[in-house]
């Protein structure tokens, strides 16, 4: 049996951002855990006649208890990327596992066993109502098409005996157009995901006191999640009449009415584009939004190359015209992909110059960066495509870039299904950052 433990709310919040002139991208909320094993020092009761009611521990014992709570604690982790993806991260300190035997903590998700379970989910779960899942799947399909395109244009040069009729012109041209179109559609979904991020804190993990063991139990709290990813009645969930904040089933009717009045201005349906005020006051200072915007602009410009690369159009273009409407859009669009990938990597880093290899979002950005560089090089080398060496290099860069995009998209697919990541590894210096309120 477990009951809620309202007294263990976050004592402080630590915010960080990789770029100081933009919005913070990470916030740590400290949720203190149990008191020391010996129960702490004895407390002194103050009578009501003296004007004070309650118990107060001695100052030394209180300081010791606060220090224990700071180290033997659970941290809710809010990241701007996780917020867009409907993910709820948590960190559990080693002291919780080693000294608090009664605490119930889910298994860490960054282990081999849990990772394998996540891979199985990719073939057994299909939450099409989740736009983050749709984004990942669409980019995966687009990357597969680009891998085919890379094979069609590079393999005949590397192994001429494998070439078949129409492989390079027809196969390469059509797959490039289809791949560019899919990437454009995925980029639109990516923007919709960005402008419909959750507007209020939603940490996803509930800390409850287990009455029978007098300990704590950490478990998922899906029923109170405010992310639109859990609404299954609509492909675009916010298009329905479901509000951003559902009433608390355990709150009284008067409390619900008061909360509704307070939060009414924040309630809204699905947004196709932010308001001007939201754009200027928040989104233009948000790293994730800027990354999504760069991705969409790059994909839109790159689509021009996909269209003009169709055999009937490309064959009719002169060299200057091909340079202007075929190779140049690849360079400009690929540059947009590079900027987007770098921003996605920076978004999950504590500092813009310090990599974050333990986070899935960082690896997604890294592989997309490799793919973006490959596509950009393809366009840049295309201006000298009459040279056989340059032609071979540009087709190879497309092939490598396509595989890199596919790897990044598969990781993003995995990430979209991993909604409740939990880690037992505490970032260096995090515990020392917090000072509990007495």
C-alpha positions as CSV (number, residue, x, y, z in Angstrom):
1,X,0.0,0.0,0.0
2,X,1.3,3.5,-0.9
3,X,0.1,6.9,-0.1
4,X,1.0,10.3,-1.5
5,X,3.7,12.2,0.2
6,X,2.9,15.9,-0.4
7,X,5.6,17.1,2.0
8,X,8.4,15.9,-0.3
9,X,8.1,18.6,-3.0
10,X,11.1,20.0,-4.7
11,X,13.3,22.1,-2.4
12,X,15.1,23.9,-5.2
13,X,15.6,24.0,-8.9
14,X,18.9,24.1,-10.8
15,X,18.7,25.4,-14.4
16,X,21.4,25.3,-17.0
17,X,21.7,26.2,-20.6
18,X,24.3,25.5,-23.2
19,X,24.0,29.0,-24.7
20,X,23.6,31.7,-22.0
21,X,21.8,34.2,-24.3
22,X,19.0,31.6,-25.0
23,X,16.5,29.9,-22.8
24,X,17.7,27.3,-20.3
25,X,17.6,23.8,-21.8
26,X,17.9,21.7,-18.6
27,X,16.4,22.0,-15.1
28,X,17.0,19.7,-12.2
29,X,14.3,19.5,-9.5
30,X,15.4,18.0,-6.2
31,X,13.0,15.7,-4.6
32,X,14.3,14.8,-1.1
33,X,14.2,11.2,-0.1
34,X,13.9,9.6,3.4
35,X,15.6,10.9,6.5
36,X,18.8,9.1,7.8
37,X,18.5,5.4,8.7
38,X,18.6,6.1,12.5
39,X,15.6,8.4,12.1
40,X,17.6,11.6,12.8
41,X,18.2,13.2,16.1
42,X,15.5,13.6,18.7
43,X,13.2,16.6,18.4
44,X,11.9,19.0,20.9
45,X,8.2,19.7,21.2
46,X,7.1,23.2,21.8
47,X,3.8,23.6,23.6
48,X,0.8,25.6,22.2
49,X,0.8,27.8,25.3
50,X,4.2,29.2,24.3
51,X,2.7,30.3,21.0
52,X,4.4,27.7,18.8
53,X,3.0,24.4,17.8
54,X,5.0,21.5,16.4
55,X,8.4,19.9,16.7
56,X,11.8,21.3,15.8
57,X,15.0,19.2,15.7
58,X,18.2,20.6,17.1
59,X,20.1,22.8,14.6
60,X,22.9,20.3,14.1
61,X,20.5,17.4,13.6
62,X,18.4,19.5,11.2
63,X,21.5,20.4,9.2
64,X,22.6,16.7,9.1
65,X,19.1,15.7,7.9
66,X,19.1,18.3,5.2
67,X,22.5,17.2,4.0
68,X,21.2,13.6,3.9
69,X,18.2,14.6,1.9
70,X,20.4,16.5,-0.5
71,X,22.5,13.4,-1.2
72,X,20.0,10.6,-0.8
73,X,17.6,12.1,-3.2
74,X,15.8,11.8,-6.5
75,X,16.1,14.4,-9.2
76,X,13.4,15.2,-11.7
77,X,15.2,16.2,-14.9
78,X,13.4,18.6,-17.3
79,X,15.1,19.0,-20.7
80,X,13.6,21.1,-23.5
81,X,14.1,18.2,-25.9
82,X,12.5,15.7,-23.6
83,X,9.6,18.1,-23.1
84,X,8.9,18.2,-26.8
85,X,9.2,14.4,-27.1
86,X,6.9,13.8,-24.1
87,X,9.7,12.2,-22.1
88,X,10.1,12.3,-18.3
89,X,13.6,11.8,-17.0
90,X,14.8,11.1,-13.4
91,X,18.1,10.6,-11.7
92,X,18.5,8.5,-8.5
93,X,21.6,9.0,-6.3
94,X,23.7,6.1,-5.2
95,X,22.8,6.8,-1.5
96,X,19.1,6.0,-2.3
97,X,20.0,2.6,-3.6
98,X,22.7,1.7,-1.0
99,X,21.2,3.0,2.2
100,X,17.5,3.2,1.7
101,X,16.6,-0.4,1.3
102,X,12.9,0.3,1.6
103,X,12.8,2.6,-1.3
104,X,11.4,1.1,-4.5
105,X,13.2,2.4,-7.5
106,X,12.6,1.3,-11.1
107,X,15.5,-0.2,-13.0
108,X,17.8,2.1,-14.8
109,X,16.9,2.4,-18.5
110,X,20.5,2.9,-19.7
111,X,21.4,-0.8,-19.1
112,X,21.8,-3.5,-21.7
113,X,18.6,-5.3,-20.6
114,X,16.4,-2.2,-20.7
115,X,17.9,-1.1,-24.0
116,X,17.0,-4.4,-25.5
117,X,13.5,-4.1,-24.2
118,X,13.3,-0.7,-25.9
119,X,14.4,-2.3,-29.2
120,X,11.6,-4.9,-28.8
121,X,9.1,-2.0,-28.4
122,X,10.1,-0.7,-31.8
123,X,8.6,-3.8,-33.4
124,X,5.6,-4.3,-31.0
125,X,4.3,-0.8,-30.3
126,X,2.9,1.6,-32.9
127,X,1.6,4.8,-31.1
128,X,0.6,6.7,-34.3
129,X,-1.2,9.3,-32.2
130,X,2.2,10.4,-30.8
131,X,3.6,13.0,-33.2
132,X,7.1,12.4,-31.8
133,X,6.8,8.8,-32.9
134,X,5.5,9.9,-36.3
135,X,8.4,12.2,-36.8
136,X,10.9,9.4,-36.1
137,X,9.2,6.9,-38.3
138,X,8.8,9.4,-41.2
139,X,12.5,10.3,-41.1
140,X,13.4,6.6,-40.9
141,X,11.4,5.9,-44.0
142,X,12.9,8.9,-45.8
143,X,16.4,7.8,-44.8
144,X,15.8,4.3,-46.2
145,X,14.8,6.0,-49.5
146,X,18.0,8.0,-49.4
147,X,20.0,4.9,-48.8
148,X,18.5,3.4,-51.9
149,X,19.3,6.6,-53.8
150,X,22.9,6.5,-52.6
151,X,23.2,2.9,-53.7
152,X,21.7,3.7,-57.2
153,X,24.2,6.6,-57.8
154,X,27.4,5.3,-56.1
155,X,27.3,1.5,-56.6
156,X,27.5,1.6,-60.4
157,X,30.7,3.7,-60.1
158,X,32.2,1.5,-57.5
159,X,31.1,-1.8,-59.1
160,X,30.2,-1.1,-62.8
161,X,29.1,-4.7,-63.4
162,X,26.2,-4.3,-61.0
163,X,24.6,-1.4,-63.0
164,X,21.2,-2.1,-64.6
165,X,19.3,0.0,-67.2
166,X,17.9,3.3,-65.7
167,X,19.6,2.8,-62.3
168,X,21.4,6.1,-62.1
169,X,19.1,8.5,-64.0
170,X,15.7,7.1,-63.3
171,X,16.3,5.2,-60.0
172,X,18.5,8.0,-58.6
173,X,16.3,10.8,-59.7
174,X,13.0,9.4,-58.5
175,X,14.4,8.2,-55.1
176,X,16.0,11.7,-54.6
177,X,12.6,13.4,-55.2
178,X,10.7,10.9,-53.0
179,X,13.3,11.2,-50.2
180,X,13.4,15.0,-50.3
181,X,9.5,15.0,-50.2
182,X,9.5,12.7,-47.1
183,X,12.1,14.8,-45.4
184,X,10.0,17.9,-46.0
185,X,6.9,16.3,-44.6
186,X,8.9,15.1,-41.5
187,X,10.3,18.6,-41.0
188,X,6.7,20.0,-41.0
189,X,5.8,17.4,-38.3
190,X,9.0,18.4,-36.4
191,X,7.8,22.0,-36.4
192,X,4.3,21.0,-35.2
193,X,6.0,19.1,-32.4
194,X,8.0,22.1,-31.4
195,X,5.2,24.6,-31.2
196,X,3.0,22.2,-29.3
197,X,5.4,21.4,-26.5
198,X,4.0,21.1,-23.0
199,X,3.5,24.6,-21.4
200,X,3.6,23.5,-17.8
201,X,5.9,21.3,-15.7
202,X,5.2,17.6,-16.1
203,X,7.8,15.4,-14.5
204,X,6.0,12.1,-14.9
205,X,7.4,10.4,-11.8
206,X,5.5,10.2,-8.6
207,X,7.1,9.7,-5.2
208,X,4.9,8.0,-2.7
209,X,5.3,6.8,0.8
210,X,4.7,3.0,1.2
211,X,2.8,2.7,4.5
212,X,3.6,-1.0,5.0
213,X,7.4,-0.4,4.8
214,X,7.7,3.2,5.9
215,X,9.8,3.9,2.8
216,X,9.3,5.5,-0.5
217,X,8.2,4.2,-3.8
218,X,9.0,5.9,-7.1
219,X,6.7,5.0,-10.0
220,X,5.4,6.4,-13.2
221,X,2.4,8.8,-13.1
222,X,0.9,8.5,-16.5
223,X,-2.6,9.4,-15.5
224,X,-1.5,13.0,-14.7
225,X,0.8,13.5,-17.6
226,X,0.1,16.8,-19.3
227,X,1.9,16.0,-22.6
228,X,-0.3,15.6,-25.6
229,X,1.5,12.4,-26.5
230,X,-0.9,10.4,-24.2
231,X,-4.1,11.5,-26.0
232,X,-5.0,8.6,-28.2
233,X,-8.2,9.8,-29.8
234,X,-6.7,12.1,-32.4
235,X,-3.8,11.8,-34.8
236,X,-3.1,15.4,-33.9
237,X,-4.2,15.2,-30.3
238,X,-4.7,18.9,-29.6
239,X,-7.3,19.2,-32.4
240,X,-9.9,17.8,-29.9
241,X,-11.5,19.6,-27.1
242,X,-9.2,18.1,-24.5
243,X,-7.5,20.8,-22.5
244,X,-3.9,21.1,-21.6
245,X,-4.6,20.4,-18.0
246,X,-7.0,17.8,-16.8
247,X,-8.7,18.2,-13.4
248,X,-7.2,16.3,-10.5
249,X,-9.5,13.4,-9.7
250,X,-8.6,13.6,-6.0
251,X,-9.2,17.3,-5.7
252,X,-12.5,18.7,-4.4
253,X,-14.9,20.3,-6.9
254,X,-14.2,23.8,-5.5
255,X,-10.4,23.2,-5.9
256,X,-11.0,22.1,-9.4
257,X,-13.1,25.1,-10.2
258,X,-10.4,27.4,-8.8
259,X,-7.7,25.7,-10.7
260,X,-9.7,25.9,-13.9
261,X,-10.1,29.7,-13.5
262,X,-6.4,30.2,-12.8
263,X,-5.3,28.0,-15.8
264,X,-8.0,29.0,-18.2
265,X,-5.7,31.5,-20.1
266,X,-3.2,28.7,-20.7
267,X,-5.7,26.3,-22.1
268,X,-5.7,26.0,-25.8
269,X,-6.0,23.5,-28.6
270,X,-3.5,22.3,-31.1
271,X,-1.4,25.1,-32.6
272,X,-0.3,25.1,-36.2
273,X,2.0,28.1,-35.6
274,X,2.8,30.1,-32.5
275,X,1.4,33.6,-31.9
276,X,3.6,36.6,-32.5
277,X,4.0,37.1,-28.8
278,X,5.0,33.5,-28.3
279,X,7.4,33.7,-31.2
280,X,9.2,36.8,-30.0
281,X,9.1,36.1,-26.2
282,X,9.9,32.4,-26.2
283,X,10.5,30.5,-29.4
284,X,13.1,32.7,-31.0
285,X,15.1,32.2,-27.8
286,X,14.5,28.4,-27.7
287,X,17.4,26.3,-29.0
288,X,15.1,23.4,-30.0
289,X,12.7,25.6,-31.9
290,X,15.5,27.2,-33.8
291,X,16.9,23.8,-34.7
292,X,13.5,22.6,-36.0
293,X,13.1,25.9,-37.9
294,X,16.5,25.4,-39.5
295,X,15.7,21.8,-40.4
296,X,12.4,22.8,-42.1
297,X,14.0,25.7,-44.0
298,X,16.8,23.4,-45.1
299,X,14.4,20.6,-46.1
300,X,12.3,23.1,-48.1
301,X,15.3,24.4,-50.1
302,X,16.7,20.9,-50.5
303,X,13.4,19.8,-52.0
304,X,14.0,22.1,-54.9
305,X,17.0,20.0,-55.8
306,X,14.9,16.8,-55.4
307,X,12.4,18.2,-57.9
308,X,14.8,19.5,-60.5
309,X,16.8,16.2,-60.2
310,X,14.0,14.3,-61.9
311,X,15.3,12.9,-65.2
312,X,13.1,15.0,-67.6
313,X,14.0,18.2,-65.8
314,X,17.7,17.7,-65.1
315,X,18.4,16.4,-68.7
316,X,16.9,19.6,-70.1
317,X,19.0,22.0,-67.9
318,X,22.2,23.6,-69.1
319,X,25.3,23.5,-66.9
320,X,24.7,27.0,-65.4
321,X,21.1,26.3,-64.9
322,X,21.9,23.0,-63.2
323,X,24.4,24.7,-60.9
324,X,21.7,27.3,-59.9
325,X,18.6,25.1,-59.4
326,X,20.1,21.7,-58.7
327,X,23.5,21.8,-57.0
328,X,23.1,25.1,-55.2
329,X,19.9,24.1,-53.3
330,X,21.7,21.1,-52.1
331,X,24.5,23.2,-50.6
332,X,22.1,25.7,-49.0
333,X,19.7,23.0,-47.8
334,X,22.5,20.9,-46.5
335,X,23.9,23.8,-44.6
336,X,20.5,24.2,-43.0
337,X,20.7,20.5,-41.9
338,X,24.2,21.2,-40.5
339,X,23.0,24.1,-38.4
340,X,20.0,22.1,-37.2
341,X,22.0,19.1,-36.2
342,X,24.5,21.2,-34.3
343,X,21.8,23.0,-32.5
344,X,20.1,19.7,-31.5
345,X,23.5,18.6,-30.1
346,X,24.0,21.8,-28.2
347,X,20.5,21.7,-26.8
348,X,21.2,18.6,-24.7
349,X,24.7,19.7,-23.6
350,X,25.4,21.5,-20.3
351,X,27.9,23.7,-22.2
352,X,28.1,24.3,-25.9
353,X,31.6,22.9,-26.0
354,X,31.2,19.8,-23.8
355,X,29.7,16.8,-25.6
356,X,26.9,14.7,-24.0
357,X,27.4,11.2,-25.2
358,X,25.2,9.7,-22.5
359,X,22.1,11.2,-24.0
360,X,20.2,9.8,-27.0
361,X,19.4,13.3,-28.3
362,X,23.1,14.0,-28.6
363,X,23.8,10.9,-30.7
364,X,20.8,11.7,-32.9
365,X,22.2,15.2,-33.6
366,X,25.7,13.7,-34.2
367,X,24.6,11.2,-36.8
368,X,22.4,13.8,-38.5
369,X,25.4,16.1,-38.6
370,X,27.4,13.5,-40.4
371,X,24.5,13.0,-42.8
372,X,24.1,16.7,-43.3
373,X,27.8,17.2,-44.1
374,X,27.6,14.3,-46.6
375,X,24.6,15.9,-48.4
376,X,26.2,19.3,-48.4
377,X,29.5,18.0,-49.8
378,X,27.5,16.3,-52.6
379,X,26.1,19.6,-53.7
380,X,29.4,21.4,-53.3
381,X,31.3,18.8,-55.4
382,X,28.5,18.8,-57.9
383,X,29.8,22.1,-59.4
384,X,32.7,20.1,-60.7
385,X,30.8,16.9,-61.5
386,X,32.3,16.8,-65.0
387,X,35.5,15.6,-63.4
388,X,35.2,11.8,-62.8
389,X,37.0,12.0,-59.4
390,X,34.6,14.7,-58.1
391,X,31.6,12.7,-59.5
392,X,32.8,9.7,-57.6
393,X,33.3,11.7,-54.4
394,X,29.9,13.3,-54.5
395,X,28.1,10.1,-55.0
396,X,30.0,8.5,-52.1
397,X,29.3,11.4,-49.8
398,X,25.5,10.9,-50.6
399,X,25.8,7.2,-49.8
400,X,27.6,7.8,-46.5
401,X,25.3,10.7,-45.5
402,X,22.2,8.6,-46.2
403,X,23.4,5.8,-43.9
404,X,24.2,8.4,-41.2
405,X,20.7,9.9,-41.4
406,X,19.3,6.4,-41.2
407,X,21.2,5.6,-38.0
408,X,20.2,8.9,-36.4
409,X,16.5,8.3,-37.4
410,X,16.5,4.8,-35.9
411,X,17.9,6.2,-32.6
412,X,15.2,8.8,-32.7
413,X,12.6,6.0,-33.2
414,X,13.9,4.3,-30.1
415,X,13.9,7.6,-28.2
416,X,10.2,8.3,-29.1
417,X,9.2,5.1,-27.3
418,X,11.4,5.6,-24.2
419,X,9.1,8.0,-22.4
420,X,10.3,7.4,-18.8
421,X,14.1,7.2,-18.8
422,X,15.7,6.8,-15.4
423,X,19.5,7.0,-14.6
424,X,21.6,6.1,-11.6
425,X,24.5,8.2,-12.8
426,X,24.6,11.7,-11.2
427,X,26.2,14.5,-13.2
428,X,29.4,15.8,-11.6
429,X,28.7,18.7,-9.2
430,X,25.0,18.3,-9.3
431,X,24.5,17.3,-5.7
432,X,26.7,20.1,-4.4
433,X,24.7,22.6,-6.4
434,X,21.6,22.3,-4.3
435,X,21.0,24.0,-0.9
436,X,17.9,22.7,0.8
437,X,15.5,25.2,2.4
438,X,15.6,24.8,6.2
